[in-house]
Amino acid sequence: MRKKMQLTKDFIVGWMDDIWTLYASQMVDGELLRLYINGSGVFRVIHGEIVLYQGDDIDPAIDVWNRA
């Protein structure tokens, strides 16, 4: 008989924080510009290796993307 898996809030929230989905990407000035969102609703805008924005407000994420 299999033992039932025990779920915890910390496990689920940790998983949500760690799973990033790429929403958009394109080359800008020879570097890749990317917009990600994770399972907890955090946005991340990265240009090359530089994180331009990370936070839970979509408006600054879009502004940073549009200015890059």
MOWOVEN-V578177 format. One record per residue. RES is the residue in three letters. SS is DSSP state (@ for helix, = for strand, . for the rest). BURIAL is I if it has 9 or more other C-alpha atoms within 8 Angstrom, else O. D_CENTER is the distance of its C-alpha to the mean C-alpha in Angstrom with 2 decimals. Layout:
res=<RES;RES>
ss=<SS;SS>
burial=<BURIAL;BURIAL>
d_center=<D_CENTER;D_CENTER>
This chain:
res=<MET;ARG;LYS;LYS;MET;GLN;LEU;THR;LYS;ASP;PHE;ILE;VAL;GLY;TRP;MET;ASP;ASP;ILE;TRP;THR;LEU;TYR;ALA;SER;GLN;MET;VAL;ASP;GLY;GLU;LEU;LEU;ARG;LEU;TYR;ILE;ASN;GLY;SER;GLY;VAL;PHE;ARG;VAL;ILE;HIS;GLY;GLU;ILE;VAL;LEU;TYR;GLN;GLY;ASP;ASP;ILE;ASP;PRO;ALA;ILE;ASP;VAL;TRP;ASN;ARG;ALA>
ss=<.;.;.;.;.;.;.;.;@;@;@;@;@;@;@;@;@;@;.;=;=;=;=;=;=;=;=;=;.;.;=;=;=;=;=;=;=;=;.;.;.;.;=;=;=;=;=;.;.;=;=;=;=;=;=;.;.;@;@;@;@;@;@;@;@;@;@;.>
burial=<O;O;O;O;O;O;O;O;O;O;O;I;I;O;I;I;I;O;O;I;O;I;O;O;I;O;O;O;O;O;O;I;I;I;I;I;I;I;I;O;O;I;I;I;I;I;I;O;O;O;I;I;I;I;I;O;O;O;O;O;I;O;O;I;I;O;O;O>
d_center=<38.79;35.03;33.64;31.17;27.63;26.93;23.62;22.46;20.08;18.73;18.13;16.32;14.11;13.40;12.54;10.16;8.41;8.51;7.59;4.57;6.14;7.18;8.73;10.96;12.50;15.95;18.27;19.17;22.02;21.85;18.23;15.22;12.97;9.51;7.08;3.73;3.29;4.15;7.94;8.74;7.75;5.65;4.73;4.68;7.82;9.63;13.29;14.96;14.18;13.77;10.76;12.10;10.07;7.78;8.90;9.57;11.84;11.30;14.52;13.80;10.60;13.11;15.83;14.22;13.43;17.03;18.59;17.23>
